[in-house]
Amino acid sequence: MDVPYDIPLHVAMLSHLLIAWDRKRWLTDPLKVRLPAFVCSCASWMAGLVIALPYPIYTTYLDLENHY
């Protein structure tokens, strides 16, 4: 997979995790202040970028045309 396709995948997973964590937090203590959606959105995008950007460093492409 390429990096441009991985970033939205990680952002979606992190967004679902943040939603689940926020709901659990709200159910255990309803009087606690909830996190703003903008903060959660920015945090999930930044974390998705940080997770997906090292992929090209460890990816090697093998030119099979030289072997055949």
C-alpha positions in Angstrom: 0.0 0.0 0.0 1.1 3.5 -0.6 1.3 6.3 1.9 -1.5 8.5 0.5 -3.9 5.5 0.9 -2.6 4.6 4.4 -3.2 8.0 6.0 -7.0 8.1 5.8 -7.1 4.4 6.9 -5.2 5.3 10.1 -7.2 8.4 10.6 -10.5 6.4 10.4 -9.2 3.8 12.9 -8.0 6.5 15.3 -11.3 8.4 15.0 -13.2 5.3 15.9 -11.0 4.7 18.8 -11.4 8.2 20.0 -15.1 8.1 19.7 -15.2 4.8 21.7 -12.9 6.2 24.3 -14.9 9.4 24.7 -18.2 7.4 25.0 -16.7 5.1 27.7 -15.3 8.1 29.5 -18.6 9.9 29.4 -20.5 6.7 30.6 -18.2 6.2 33.6 -18.2 9.9 34.7 -21.0 12.0 33.0 -20.0 15.2 34.7 -16.5 15.2 33.1 -15.9 17.8 30.4 -15.8 16.2 26.9 -13.0 16.8 24.5 -13.8 19.2 21.6 -14.3 17.6 18.3 -11.8 19.9 16.6 -9.1 18.7 19.0 -9.9 15.0 18.4 -10.0 15.6 14.7 -6.6 17.3 14.6 -5.1 14.7 16.9 -6.3 11.8 14.8 -4.9 13.4 11.6 -1.6 14.3 13.2 -1.3 10.8 14.6 -2.3 9.2 11.2 0.5 11.3 9.5 3.1 10.3 12.1 2.2 6.6 11.8 2.1 6.5 8.0 5.0 8.7 7.0 7.8 6.2 7.9 6.5 3.6 5.5 8.5 4.8 2.5 11.7 4.7 4.5 11.4 0.9 5.0 9.9 0.1 1.6 12.2 -1.2 -1.0 11.2 -1.7 -4.6 12.7 -4.5 -6.6 13.0 -4.1 -10.3 12.0 -7.6 -11.7 12.8 -6.6 -15.2 16.5 -7.1 -14.6 15.9 -10.7 -13.3 13.9 -12.0 -16.3 
